[in-house]
Amino acid sequence: MSLLGRLIGHREPPSRQVARDRLQLVLVHDRIRLPAAEMAALKDELVAVLSRYFCIDTDGIEITFTQSRRMNRLIAEVPLVGSAQAQER
């Protein structure tokens, strides 16, 4: 963690929280039964569709699954660089 982060009061989550989050992610993946190959295909398709409308940073894309009491969620974090129309100009 950076010195500035420490001064401001940002703290890294305790290791037990990190372990809990990882375990929860594994459990969600097991419940939805999405193989790694299909996850990669999903990511590629999302990139293809979003690239039509936005310039995106493909290296920074993160796709995760979360689970609450009532539902599973797919969360795609896609860094946008700009619109595809601006890129064409």
N, CA and C of each residue as an Amber inpcrd file, in Angstrom:
protein
   267
   0.8540000  -1.1760000   0.0000000   0.0000000   0.0000000   0.0000000
   0.8930000   1.2290000   0.0000000   0.4680000   2.2780000  -0.6700000
   1.2700000   3.4820000  -0.7720000   1.2120000   4.2820000   0.5270000
   2.1830000   5.1370000   0.6710000   2.2470000   5.9920000   1.8530000
   1.0310000   6.9100000   1.9070000   0.6440000   7.4480000   0.7630000
  -0.5240000   8.3260000   0.7120000  -1.7810000   7.5820000   1.1510000
  -1.9270000   6.3350000   0.7150000  -3.0750000   5.5360000   1.1220000
  -3.1170000   5.3140000   2.6160000  -1.9600000   5.0900000   3.2000000
  -1.9010000   4.9010000   4.6550000  -2.2570000   6.1730000   5.3960000
  -1.7870000   7.3140000   4.8900000  -2.0710000   8.5820000   5.5460000
  -3.5590000   8.9240000   5.4730000  -4.1730000   8.6260000   4.3720000
  -5.5930000   8.9250000   4.1990000  -6.4550000   7.9600000   5.0060000
  -5.9330000   6.7970000   5.2920000  -6.6920000   5.8420000   6.0890000
  -7.2070000   4.6540000   5.3160000  -6.8080000   4.5290000   4.0510000
  -7.2040000   3.3500000   3.2880000  -6.4080000   2.1640000   3.7920000
  -7.0950000   1.1140000   4.0560000  -6.4340000  -0.0860000   4.5540000
  -6.7320000  -1.2530000   3.6410000  -5.7700000  -2.1360000   3.5440000
  -5.9940000  -3.3480000   2.7810000  -6.9190000  -4.2470000   3.5830000
  -7.7760000  -4.9960000   2.8960000  -8.6690000  -5.8890000   3.6410000
  -7.8560000  -6.9820000   4.3330000  -8.3180000  -7.4240000   5.4860000
  -7.5960000  -8.4980000   6.1760000  -7.5680000  -9.7670000   5.3320000
  -6.5760000 -10.6020000   5.5670000  -6.4050000 -11.8090000   4.7540000
  -7.6200000 -12.7230000   4.8530000  -8.2910000 -12.7420000   5.9840000
  -9.4710000 -13.6040000   6.0920000 -10.5810000 -13.1250000   5.1710000
 -10.7120000 -11.8100000   4.9720000 -11.7200000 -11.2780000   4.0570000
 -11.3670000 -11.6340000   2.6170000 -10.1010000 -11.5370000   2.2680000
  -9.6600000 -11.8990000   0.9190000  -9.9220000 -13.3820000   0.6720000
  -9.5940000 -14.2310000   1.6430000  -9.8270000 -15.6720000   1.5180000
 -11.3180000 -15.9710000   1.4020000 -12.1250000 -15.2820000   2.1690000
 -13.5800000 -15.4810000   2.1220000 -14.1260000 -15.0920000   0.7520000
 -13.6660000 -13.9730000   0.2180000 -14.1240000 -13.5310000  -1.1000000
 -13.7260000 -14.5230000  -2.1870000 -12.5180000 -15.0540000  -2.0900000
 -12.0640000 -16.0420000  -3.0740000 -12.8910000 -17.3180000  -2.9930000
 -13.1600000 -17.7730000  -1.7910000 -13.9690000 -18.9670000  -1.6150000
 -15.3800000 -18.7510000  -2.1570000 -15.9390000 -17.5930000  -1.8960000
 -17.2750000 -17.2930000  -2.3980000 -17.2780000 -17.3010000  -3.9230000
 -16.2430000 -16.7650000  -4.5490000 -16.1450000 -16.7730000  -6.0020000
 -16.0760000 -18.1950000  -6.5380000 -15.3110000 -19.0550000  -5.8870000
 -15.2180000 -20.4540000  -6.3070000 -16.5710000 -21.1390000  -6.1890000
 -17.2810000 -20.8850000  -5.1130000 -18.5950000 -21.4910000  -4.9250000
 -19.6000000 -21.0330000  -5.9730000 -19.5690000 -19.7620000  -6.3090000
 -20.4840000 -19.2490000  -7.3280000 -20.1690000 -19.8910000  -8.6750000
 -18.8830000 -19.9960000  -9.0130000 -18.5080000 -20.6340000 -10.2710000
 -18.9670000 -22.0850000 -10.2990000 -18.8530000 -22.7760000  -9.1820000
 -19.3170000 -24.1610000  -9.1220000 -20.8270000 -24.2620000  -9.3100000
 -21.5590000 -23.3470000  -8.7290000 -23.0190000 -23.4020000  -8.8140000
 -23.5350000 -23.0960000 -10.2070000 -22.8920000 -22.1740000 -10.9080000
 -23.3790000 -21.8560000 -12.2550000 -22.7880000 -22.7870000 -13.3060000
 -21.7820000 -23.5370000 -12.9320000 -21.1710000 -24.5460000 -13.8050000
 -20.7700000 -24.0000000 -15.1680000 -19.9940000 -22.9490000 -15.1380000
 -19.4920000 -22.3430000 -16.3660000 -18.0120000 -22.6820000 -16.4980000
 -17.6730000 -23.5640000 -17.4340000 -16.2710000 -23.9480000 -17.6110000
 -15.4070000 -22.7550000 -18.0300000 -14.1200000 -22.8750000 -17.7980000
 -13.1880000 -21.7880000 -18.1040000 -13.2200000 -21.4160000 -19.5870000
 -13.3860000 -22.4020000 -20.4610000 -13.4340000 -22.1220000 -21.9000000
 -14.6470000 -21.2730000 -22.2500000 -15.7780000 -21.5680000 -21.6230000
 -16.9850000 -20.7820000 -21.8830000 -16.8560000 -19.3820000 -21.2970000
 -16.1790000 -19.2650000 -20.1600000 -15.9430000 -17.9550000 -19.5620000
 -15.0840000 -17.1090000 -20.4940000 -14.0680000 -17.7130000 -21.1030000
 -13.2080000 -16.9960000 -22.0470000 -14.0030000 -16.5860000 -23.2850000
 -14.8800000 -17.4710000 -23.7600000 -15.7170000 -17.1510000 -24.9200000
 -16.6720000 -16.0050000 -24.6010000 -17.2310000 -16.0180000 -23.3920000
 -18.1170000 -14.9440000 -22.9540000 -17.3770000 -13.6140000 -22.9610000
 -16.1620000 -13.6160000 -22.4370000 -15.3570000 -12.3960000 -22.3940000
 -15.0700000 -11.9060000 -23.8120000 -14.7150000 -12.8030000 -24.7250000
 -14.4220000 -12.4200000 -26.1060000 -15.6480000 -11.8230000 -26.7920000
 -16.8140000 -12.4070000 -26.5430000 -18.0430000 -11.8960000 -27.1440000
 -18.4060000 -10.5240000 -26.5860000 -18.2280000 -10.3450000 -25.2860000
 -18.4860000  -9.0290000 -24.6910000 -17.5650000  -7.9750000 -25.2840000
 -16.3020000  -8.3270000 -25.4470000 -15.3360000  -7.3960000 -26.0350000
 -15.7500000  -7.0320000 -27.4610000 -16.1660000  -8.0280000 -28.2390000
 -16.5710000  -7.7760000 -29.6190000 -17.7630000  -6.8230000 -29.6950000
 -18.7570000  -7.0480000 -28.8440000 -19.9540000  -6.2000000 -28.8640000
 -19.6270000  -4.7940000 -28.3760000 -18.9320000  -4.6830000 -27.2660000
 -18.6250000  -3.3670000 -26.7150000 -17.6810000  -2.5710000 -27.6050000
 -16.8260000  -3.2700000 -28.3470000 -15.8910000  -2.5950000 -29.2500000
 -16.6030000  -1.8900000 -30.4000000 -17.8130000  -2.3010000 -30.6930000
 -18.5830000  -1.6240000 -31.7350000 -18.9640000  -0.2050000 -31.3180000
 -19.1120000   0.0160000 -30.0280000 -19.6080000   1.2860000 -29.5240000
 -18.5730000   2.1010000 -28.7530000 -17.5710000   1.4400000 -28.1980000
 -16.5800000   2.1210000 -27.3760000 -15.1810000   1.6400000 -27.7170000
 -14.2140000   2.4960000 -27.4770000 -12.8200000   2.0650000 -27.4860000
 -12.5540000   1.5670000 -26.0680000 -12.1350000   0.3270000 -25.9520000
 -11.9470000  -0.2530000 -24.6310000 -10.5180000  -0.7320000 -24.4490000
 -10.1030000  -0.8020000 -23.1990000  -8.7970000  -1.3440000 -22.8360000
  -8.9940000  -2.8300000 -22.5680000  -8.6850000  -3.6630000 -23.5460000
  -8.9670000  -5.0950000 -23.4240000  -8.1290000  -5.7710000 -22.3490000
  -6.9810000  -5.2040000 -22.0090000  -6.1440000  -5.8090000 -20.9710000
  -6.7090000  -5.6010000 -19.5660000  -7.5440000  -4.5820000 -19.4010000
  -8.0640000  -4.2620000 -18.0780000  -9.4280000  -4.8390000 -17.7580000
  -9.9670000  -5.6780000 -18.6320000 -11.3120000  -6.2250000 -18.4270000
 -11.2970000  -7.2870000 -17.3320000 -12.2340000  -7.1730000 -16.4120000
 -12.4020000  -8.1660000 -15.3470000 -13.8580000  -8.5990000 -15.3160000
 -14.0780000  -9.9000000 -15.3560000 -15.4380000 -10.4410000 -15.2830000
 -15.5110000 -11.3260000 -14.0490000 -16.4680000 -11.0280000 -13.1920000
 -16.6240000 -11.8030000 -11.9670000 -18.0950000 -12.1530000 -11.7540000
 -18.3090000 -13.1400000 -10.9300000 -19.6500000 -13.5180000 -10.5150000
 -19.7530000 -13.2740000  -9.0180000 -20.8950000 -12.7460000  -8.5980000
 -21.1530000 -12.5820000  -7.1730000 -22.5000000 -13.2130000  -6.8680000
 -22.6980000 -13.4840000  -5.6120000 -23.9500000 -14.1070000  -5.2150000
 -24.4610000 -13.4250000  -3.9570000 -25.7320000 -13.0730000  -3.9940000
 -26.3950000 -12.5810000  -2.7940000 -27.3950000 -13.6520000  -2.3820000
 -28.2030000 -13.3600000  -1.4320000 -29.1650000 -14.3630000  -0.9660000
 -30.1670000 -14.7450000  -2.0400000 -30.5140000 -13.7870000  -2.9030000
 -31.5740000 -14.0470000  -3.8690000 -31.0990000 -14.2860000  -5.3010000
 -29.9070000 -13.8140000  -5.6550000 -29.5330000 -13.9140000  -7.0660000
 -28.0290000 -13.9610000  -7.2700000 -27.6500000 -14.4650000  -8.4340000
 -26.2680000 -14.4290000  -8.8810000 -26.1270000 -13.2460000  -9.8270000
 -24.9610000 -12.6390000  -9.8330000 -24.7300000 -11.4920000 -10.7070000
 -23.4320000 -11.6660000 -11.4660000 -23.4630000 -11.2750000 -12.7030000
 -22.2780000 -11.2150000 -13.5330000 -21.8540000  -9.7580000 -13.5640000
 -20.6270000  -9.4910000 -13.1780000 -20.1290000  -8.1230000 -13.1550000
 -18.9600000  -8.0340000 -14.1190000 -19.0950000  -7.1660000 -15.0920000
 -18.0270000  -6.9480000 -16.0650000 -17.4920000  -5.5330000 -15.8770000
 -16.2380000  -5.4400000 -15.5110000 -15.5830000  -4.1480000 -15.3740000
 -14.7520000  -3.9450000 -16.6320000 -15.1690000  -2.9660000 -17.4360000
 -14.5390000  -2.7230000 -18.7300000 -14.0260000  -1.2820000 -18.7610000
 -12.7120000  -1.0930000 -18.7840000 -12.1780000   0.2690000 -18.8660000
 -12.4540000   0.8690000 -20.2470000 -13.1450000   1.9960000 -20.2710000
 -13.4730000   2.6820000 -21.5170000 -12.4380000   3.7570000 -21.7930000
 -11.9920000   3.7860000 -23.0350000 -11.0290000   4.8070000 -23.4570000
 -11.7610000   5.9530000 -24.1340000 -12.8380000   5.6640000 -24.8290000
 -13.6410000   6.6690000 -25.5190000 -14.6910000   5.9790000 -26.3500000
 -15.3870000   6.7590000 -27.1720000 -16.4040000   6.1630000 -28.0340000
 -15.7620000   5.6720000 -29.3200000 -16.3570000   4.6860000 -29.9410000
 -15.8360000   4.1420000 -31.1950000 -15.9410000   5.1880000 -32.2970000
 -16.9350000   6.0350000 -32.2430000 -17.0990000   7.0810000 -33.2470000
 -15.9580000   8.0870000 -33.1700000 -15.5120000   8.3980000 -31.9640000
 -14.4010000   9.3330000 -31.8050000 -13.1170000   8.7190000 -32.3580000
 -12.9670000   7.4250000 -32.2590000 -11.7950000   6.7150000 -32.7560000
 -11.7450000   6.7650000 -34.2850000 -12.9190000   6.7100000 -34.9360000
 -12.9880000   6.7110000 -36.3920000 -12.6110000   8.0450000 -36.9980000
 -12.7410000   9.1060000 -36.2320000 -12.4710000  10.4600000 -36.7450000
 -11.0300000  10.7390000 -36.9060000
